[in-house]
């Protein structure tokens, strides 16, 4: 491993999985990964997690506190499953925006929202999480699910998401984290670095992209570190909920 989750990248380089790459090059490398897997992304999520990712996302949605008529933003929302749930919560009088930096993923999201009959309720915006193109205090809730670890400057993205929250608004970050259940770590490592690339090769015809995704999980900050980063971004009341023994964690913070 070339670094640790707590390591802060220099101005010149940043982690791309276990590899160090030029900071300016990471976004393009990540874009290539998701261009490659976009049309099989949902199928692979079901296979990789045995469908459990749907329960993790359902838990995120249960914590939004959104009411009809409010406004929500899903950042790095990809194929739109979180945005669809947000749209049902805010109803016809509310507004949901689905943003992603990757055009191929955003196109998949638009198609799936059309299939769900929600295209009119959800606006789609091609946007970088580090520089969200929205006014301060625009949203009652901002979510990001399994997207933050792919962002080049995670601190900048957290500040950007905090900025667009209204006072009292909540940020929810659903992301892979550090297993805390006894004995789970070695089993999870074996699965991540053995089974995931093999599934990627067989189903998505791209083992390298899924090897990167496994590595990016290991390089992501652990639960306590991410909570501290959220506080540094200006959020209060930061807390987290471990899911599936800490394989995934939902972090929450509020702007006051």
C-alpha angles and dihedrals in degrees: 000000000000098000146357131251090251094054115111110218120237120246089259103045140031136179121274098183104303092335124092113225136173109281091234091054100052098081091054092048091050090046090055091052093054094040086058098048103031099103093049098034098108094044091051092049090056093047096044096048098030085241094302092120086076090060092048090052092045089056091051090052091049089060101051097091088208121162132198112285097028129119127242137181126203110199121205083005096162112178095014107243094131092044090053091054092047090051091056090051098050094039130200093317093055133069133231126190122198113201132183135162091220116079094200092054092045090052089053089050093052091050093051093047088053089051089051093048091243102109092108092051097051126059116206122215129183101225144152112239090220092059109027111191096225134106121259113275095015100138140049092208136016123194134187120182121191091336108094095075090062094054116105097218106030094178090055091049092051090050090048093051092046090050095057093051118099117233105285092022122133135228117206120193117190111189145144110271144170117308111239101178112105113264094004097108100070093044091049092049092051091050095045097049098033110032102030098058089044091052089047091053095047101040107023095025088230118100094165095061092052091046087055091049091053091048092047089057091056092049093051118105116265123246099275094042093052091048088054091049090053090052090050088053089061101264124136134207091030114184139151140216119212114222127193092007094311096307083121130021132193112215121197132192137165134217113226 
